[in-house]
Amino acid sequence: MATMIPSIISPEVKSTAERRVFDWFKTAPLTDHWIVLHSLGISMHNKVIYGEADFFVLAPNLGIFALEVKGGRISRKDGIWYYTDKYGKTNSKVRGPFEQAKDAVFSIVNAVKAKRAHDFRYLDNIIFGYGVMFPDIEYNVTGIDEEQWQVFDSRNSRNVREFVLQLSKNTVRKKEALFGPIRKGSLPSRDDIKHLAAILRGDFDFAISLQSHLKYSEEAIINLTKEQFRCLDQIEDNPRCLIQGAAGTGKTLLAVEEAKRAAAQGKKTALFCYNTNLANWIKQHFAEIPQSLNPLFVGTFHSYMHRTVQNNQNLQHILSGEEKSSDFYKEELPIAAVLSLENCNERFDKIIVDEAQDLVSENYLAVLDSCLLKGFERGQWTFYGDFSQQAIYANNLSGFEMIDLLDSKTAFIRFGLTRNCRNTKPICNEIVFLTGFDSKQYHETNIDGPPVNYYTYSSAEEQENKLRGIIHNLLQNRVPPSKITILSPRTRQDSVVSLLENLNIADYGVPVGNAITFCTIHAFKGLENSVIILVDMNSFAMINLLYVGLSRAKTALYIVMSDQAANEYQEMLKRRILNNG
């Protein structure tokens, strides 16, 4: 089977014909040393500002070939080409597919010679050619600038290997008829193919500066975030509010802003969350602004309960001893906190809870009732949460059940956040595809960004090499290390990151300056970074956890997955194609 770059076709590719050809090359027998580049960008095109080859085949001992793929019905009238898809929609172009393929291969070869002449002087003689693939029709050549051996059509079935052999044989024959016997070295070796693919793939990846993508995408995201603050004005006069929104809708930013406004009004305010790393990030934010805007308490809800019990001499003993079980934090600690608060005069005028989907339970609500002036039923509180996808610590309650539990306690208004202010359009598309969480916020996002990149591995060593390569390319493109976070469903000692001993990768939350960081997906919930690299992805089955990981990326997302996960991806892709007709 040929090596495909990228290894998986993007969901952005709408052409069914291209998808079929991709699959044919990927599964073609006797092509083990071939390299096939899909959708190769050509920044130095001969005819247009920016061109693209549908497929660029690098075959040892055969040559290099640009292939244009055209699906559906094809016609030509008065020199104009017409392409009609399965829905009956017709597009027209002056440049035909043979001209496109010819220009593509000459542009690629000339660009490589211009950039790397010292490596590829022999490109003057190397065998290169082009062809056009019409997988849906029978195509008989009628023009003077095309020959039947340059055509793959429905009569070829799926035999792409024979087509490339046919291209090579006839290209050699044609060249020898014009210039005599081909020179030694005109047919590329395996090493030549690997070297050339590395150069072409590198040019494709970084034709647009990733650093520029980060800059412009994040500027757009900042502008969108300002729009989210409008909801604060709409809920300011309502004492109890539930703000729901998917990942990336700005819930944490709104919670922080609301806490500032409440503190500025002189209210004794608490801002609770579930995640320790998120709490540290929020604390750092408040440490850099005037004290008058700081809430009375900022931190995790569990640290607040711990502090409350610690201040009660009669109950301090329950905090000591062996490592605590999950039941301790769900039952014993909340009960002790409620008992402690009965003898405490500290009450908050207002409480704000971020990550509320992880903190809605009878025991936790009892603590909130005890620490809030006028109690949970009549007091002032705002919950921010994603009750549909991010409840990974949900105590076996569904999102609907958690909201019903709140409803049973008191009346409150609801406000939905529908505008994504974190992720670029390619990341939003991938979230929808992989998790099935189809939300308006992801379809309306129009922030451009680089495509999501997939890398597959068959062994721990191969995954390590792929990860090193990603990091090397990011740093080569001057992406600041601090903007890169590696996330895994595993702890560090069980992750591929443990193999990167000579790279400076710090645990997230440890003050290390400008360094790449590592964190588990669980512990990074509620946080974000410009570039996210998901590693150790052996399956896409854990949808909620996958959703959290994908949605942490603001601008660039890399997914390093096992062969098993890659197979799952392909199955999802096939199902989506079938469902879309």
N, C-alpha and C positions, 0 to 999 in steps of 0.2 A: 504494500500500500504506500502511496505517495505521502510525503510530509506536507501537510497543509499549513500555510501561514496566512491568516490566523488559523488556529486549529479547529475553531468552530465558527460557522458563518453567523454573522450578526443578525439579530431579529429586525434590524433596520432595513435589511435587504428585502424588498417587496417582490422581486422577480422570482416566480416559481421556477422558471427555466434555469436561472442561475443557481438556485438551491439544488436542483436535480444534478446539474453538472458538477457542483461542488461535491455532492455525495458520490458521484461516479468516480471522480478522481480519488477521493478519499478511500474508496474500497476497491480500486482497480488492481488486479493481480499483476505481479512482475513489474512493479514500479517502486520498489522499496527505496531506491536511492534518488528518486525524483523529488524535486521541491516545486510546489505549486503555490504561487502567490495569488491570493484573491483580492480583487479591487485595489490594484496597485496604483497609488497616486503618482502622477508625473508632473513635477513642478517646473520642469524645463521642456515643455512640449513644443514640437515644431510648429503647430498650427493654431493652438488655442492657449489662453492664459494658463489654464490648468486642465490637464487631461487625466484619463484613468483607463487602465486596461482591466477588463473584467477578470481575466485569468492570464498569468504569465508563467509559463511552464519552463522549468530548467531541468533538462534531462541529460544525464551523462552519456557521452558517446552518440548523442543524437542532435543536440543543439538547444537553442532557446527560442521560445515561440510565444507571441502575443495572440490571445484568442478573444474575440468579441462574441458575446452570446445574445441572441435575439429570439425571444419566445413569442408564441402567438402567431397571428396571421401577418404575412409580409407581402408588400406590393411596392411597385415603383412605377411612377407615371411622370412623364416629362422631366425626368432626371431627379424627381423628388421621391424619397423613400417614405413609406407609410407603414406604421407598426400598430396593429390592433390587438389589444389584450383580450382575455377571456370574458371581460365585462362589456366588450364592444367599444371601449374607448380607444380612439385613434390618435397617435402622435405622428408628426412628420419631421423629417430632417433632410437637409441638403446633402450633408456628408453621409455616405453609405457606410455600412459596417465593414466592408473590405478596406475602404480608405481609412476608417478609424483604426482598425487593427494594424494596418501598414504604418500609419503615422505613429502609433503607440510604440511598436517595436523599434523603429528608427530613433524615436525620441529617447527611449530608455537607453539604447546602446550609445547614442551620442552623448547623453548626459553622464553615463558612467565613464566614458573615455575622457570627457572634459574634466571630470572631478578627480579621477583616479588613473590618469594616463600611465603612471609608472607601474601600476599593477596590471593594467589590461591593454598593453600595446597590441596583444594578439587579437583584440576584438576587431581589428581591421579585417581579419581573415575568418573569424569564428562563424560557424553556421547559425544563422538566425532567420526566422521567418514568421509568418502569421497565418491565421485561419479564422473562419467564422463558423459558429455553431448555431444551427437552426433545429433544436431538438423536437419541435412540434410539427414540422412540415417536411415535405420533400422539396428540395431546392435544386433546380437545374440551372447551371450557369448560362447567362445570356450576355454578359458584358465582356468587353475586350481586355479589361484590366483584372480579371479574376479567372481562376481555373477550377475545374471540378474537384481536383485533389485538395484544394484549400477549403473544402466544404465538409462539414459534419452535419447530417440531417437525421430525420426520424428513421431512415433506413439503416443507420449505423447502430441502432439500438442504444446501448450504453457503453459501447466499446471505445472509450476515449484513448486507451493505450494504442490501439491500431491506428487511430486518427493521427496521433503524434508521430508514430512510425512512418505513416504515409507522408506527413508534412516534411519530416527529415529526409526521407528518400528522394522526394521530388525537388526539395530545395537544393540538395546536393547535386542532383542531376542538372538542374537549371543553372546552378553556379558553374559547374564543370563545362557546360555547353558554351558559356560566355567567356570563362577565364582559364579553362584548362583544369587539370587534376587539382583537387584541393590539397592544401599544404598540410604537413604534419602539425598537429595541434589545433586544427580548425574545429575538431569535435571536442567539446569540453570534457575534462575529467571530473571525477567525483569531487576532488578538492576544489577545482575551478567553480563547480556549481555551488558548493558551500560558501566559498568566499564571495561570489557574486551575490548570492541570496542575502548574506549578512549585510552587504553594502546597500542593496535595494531595500531591504526591510528597514534598515536604520534610517534611510532617507524617507521612507514612508511614514515611520513613526514620528519623526521630528521635523517634517516639512513645515508645520506650524509650531512655533515655540510653545512648549508646555508651560513655560514660565509666563508667557503672554496670556495663555488660556487661564491660568490661575488668577492673574491680575484682573483681567476684564470680567471674568465670571463672578469673582468675589465683589467687584464694584457693583455689578448688577444685583447681586444678592443683598448687599447692604441697603440699596435703594428699596428693594421689595420689603425688607424687614421694617422699614419705617411705616409702611402701610398697615402692618399688623397692629401697631399701637393705637389705631383708631378704635379698636374694640374696647380699649380701656375707658374711653370717654363714654361709650354706650352702656357700660356696666357699673360706672362709678356710683350711681345712686341706688344700686341693688345690693343688699347686705350679703346675700348668699348666691354664689354663681358656680356653675359647672362649665368649664371651658374645654371643649373637646376638639382634638385635631390630630391628624396623623403626624408621623415623624417629619420634621422639616417645616412645620407650620409656625414655628417661633414661640412655642409655649413657654420655654424656659426664659427667653428674653422678656416676654410679657410678664411672667411671674416676678422677675427681678424689677422690672419697671414699676409694677403695681406695688411692690414692697417699698420702693423708694418714695412713691407718692404717699403711701400710708404713713411712713416714718416722718416725712416732711410735714404732715398734718398733725404730728404729735401723738399718733396712735402707737401703743405698745404692740409691735408686730412680730410675728414669727414666720419665717420662711423655711418650710420643711421640704425635704426630698428623700428619696430612698438610697440613691447611689452615692457612695463615699467620694468617688472621684468627681462626680458632678458637684457635690457639696463643697469640695475643696476649690473647684473652679469658681463657684459663686462667692465663696469667702474671699478669694483673691480679688474678685471684681469689687466687692464692697470695701476692701482694704485700700483701694486706690481712689475712693471718692470721699467727700466730706462726711464726717461722723454723723451729722444731722440727718443724712439720708440712709443711715444704717438701721436695719431692723434690730429689735432687742435680741432675737435669736436667729442665727443662720446655721443650718447644718442638717444632718440626717435625722429623721424622726427617731431612729433607734438611739442615736447619741443623746437626743433630748431626754428620752425615757431613762437612759442610763444615768444621766446627770441628775435627774429628778430623784431617782431611787438612792443615788449616792449621797444626796443631801439629807436623807432620812436615816438617822442612826439606828432605828429599830429594824430597818430592812436592808441595810448595807450588806449583810451576810450573804444574801442571795446572789450578789455579784461576784463573790469569790469562788474559788474551787476550780474544778476541771473545765475543759473546753465545753462551751455551751452547745446544746442541740438546737435544731430549728424550733422545736416546741417551746424552748425557753424564750425565744424572741417573739413567738406568736402568742404565747399564753402567759407564762410566769412573769416575764418582764412587764407587759402591759398591765396585768393585774396589780403588780407591785407599784407601778407608776400611778395608777388611779388611787391606791391607798395613800401614797405619798402626797399626792396633790390635795387630798382631803384636809391635810394639816398644813397646807402651804397657801400663802396669800398671793402668790404670783399668778396672775391671770393676764392673758393677752386680750387686747381690744380686737385684734384681727389676726387670723391665721391664713397663710397662703401655702398650698400644698402642690408642689410639682411632682411629676411621676405618680399622680394620684391612683392610677390603676394598680399600683403595687402596694397601696396603703389603705385600701378599703376593705375592712373586716369589722366584725362586731367589737373585738377587743381593742383595735386601734381607734375606732370611732369613740369608744368609751373614754380613752385617754384624751382625745381632742375635745370631747364634751367637758371633761374635768378641767382642762387648762384654758378654756375660752370663756371670757366674760359673757354672761347670759347663756352660756352653754351652746351646744351644737345646734339646737332647735331654733334659738332666737338670736344667736350671736352672729358676728361677721366673719365669713370665710369664703375663699375662692379655691376651687380645685381645678388643676390643669392636668389633663390626662389623655391618653390614647387607649381607649377601652376595647379597641377592635384587634390591634396587632401587637402591641408592646407589653401586654400583661404577662411577662415571663415569670413573675413571682406572685401569681394571682390567687394563691390559696384555694385552688380548685373551683373558683367562682368564674363564671363567664362574665363578659363585659356587661351584658344585659342584667345579670343577677346583681352585679355591683351597683349599677345605677338604680335598680329596684330597691336595694338596701338603703341607699341614700334617700330615695323617695319615701321610704317608710319612716324616716326620721324627721323630715321637715320639708318645707317648700323651698324651691330655689329656681332661679332662671337658668336657662341653658343658652350657650353661645357656641356656634361651630366655626372653627377656623378652616378655611378651604384653600388658602393661597400658600403654595410652597415657597419658602424663602430660604431654602438651604441648598437644594440639589439642582444640578444642571439637567437639561432635557434628556441626554443619553442615560443618565443615572436613573431618572424618573421612569423612563421606558423599561429599564432592566428590572427595577423594583416591581413594576406591574407584571412583567413577563414571568419572573421567577417565583413571586409569591402569590400571584393571582389577586392581589389587593388592588382592585381597579377603582381609583378615586378621581374625582374631578380635579383635585389639586395637582395630580401628576400629568393630566392631559393638557392643562392650561399653562404649564410652565414653558417659557420660551427662552430660557437662559441657555445660550450655546455653550458647548464644552467638548472636550475630546471624547472619543468613543470609549465604552467600557472594554477593558482588555482581559482576555482569558488566556490562561496558561495551564496545560495539563501535565501531569506527572505520573510515572509508573512506580517510582521508588523514592525513598527519603532523600537519596543523593540527588536525584533528578529535581525534586522539589527545591532542595537547597540551591542548586545551580540556577534554577529559574528565578528564585527570589533574589539571589545575588545580582543576576542580570537586570532585574527590574530596578533594584536600588541603584545600581551603577548608572543606568540610563537616566534616572531621575536626577541624580547628583550631577551627571554630565550636562544636563539641561538646566543647571543652576537653580533647581528647586531647593529652597532652604530645608535642611533636615528636620527642623522643628515643625514643618508643615506636613510631615509624613508620619502616619501611624499604621503599624501592622496589627491587625486584629485576628484572633484565633478563637475557636470554640474550646481550645485546650489551654491549660496553664502553661507557663513559659517552659518549665522543665520537660513537658511532654510535646512541645511544639517544635516545628522546624527551626524556629528562631534560636533555640538552644544550640544549634549547630553553627551559628554565625559568630564564632568566638572572636574573630579579628575585626568585627564591625562594632561601632559605637551605637548600640541600641539600648536605650534606657527603659525601665519600667515606667509607664505613664503615672504621673502624680509625684514622681521624685524630682526635685529641682535639679536639673542637669544642664540647663542652658539650651544651646542650639543643637539638639540631638534628635535622631529618629527615636520614636517611642513604640513600645509594645504594650498591649493590653488584651485581656480576654474580652470577648464581645459582651458578656454579661456586665462586666465592670465598666464598660464604656457607654452604657445606655444613658441617653440624655446629653451626650457630648458629641463633638464633631471635629473634623480636621479637613484640610484642603485635599489631601491625598490619602486614601485608605487602601491598604493592601490586605485582602482577606486570604489567609493561608490555612492549610490543614483542612480544606473543604472536601470531605470524603462523601458527603451526601447533601442533597437539597431538601431533605425530608422535614427537617425542623424549621417550619415556615416562620414562626414568630422570631426565633433567634436569627434566622437568615435575614428577615426584614430589618431587624435592629442593625445588623452588620452592614447591609447595603446602604441603608439610609444615613449612615454616619458621614459618608463622603460628600463633600461640598462640590468639588470640581473634577477630580480624577479618581477612578475606581479600577483596581486590579484584582482579579479573582484567580487564585492558584488552586486548582482542583485536581482530584485524582481521576483516574480513568473511569472509575465507577460513577463519580459525579458527572463526568463528561457524558457518559451514556444516558444518565438521567436527564441531562440538559437536552440531548438530542431527542429523547422521547417526548419531552415537553414541547419541543419545537415542532415535532411531527403532529402532535395533538392540536397545537394551535393552528397549524396550516390546514388540517382537516376541518376544524371548527369554523375557520374563516372561509371555507368553501374552496 
